[in-house]
């Protein structure tokens, strides 16, 4: 699946356990299909395996910082390629949505956004606002 032009790994977590449901889910672009009930340990292992494969197949591009998009403002450094944020000398852990919101705000420093505009820009939807 693609999100903002980038390939994104997806897993379906479903109560539907029939083979046809799995075929449809994987056919729609899922990388994995997990049915209920599932254990958190097994789910964590599946996610780690997916991340390991993603990092293995993308290690050359991850090491190539020449195409990295870095936004700096004051002490804040946002690296769009590695999804890392630093404030001063400290790395800050952000969720994916927090990162996207910070990137949006840093990309348009002089602009004031409404909550609806932020929701539309980040979630690509007008729902919930």
Secondary structure, DSSP 8 states (H G I E B T S, - for coil): -EETTEE---EEEES--SHHHHHHHHHTT-SEEEESS--HHHHHHHHHHHHHHHHHHTHHHHH-GGG--EEEETTEEEETTTTEEEETTEEE---HHHHHHHHHHHHTTT----HHHHHHHHHS--TT-
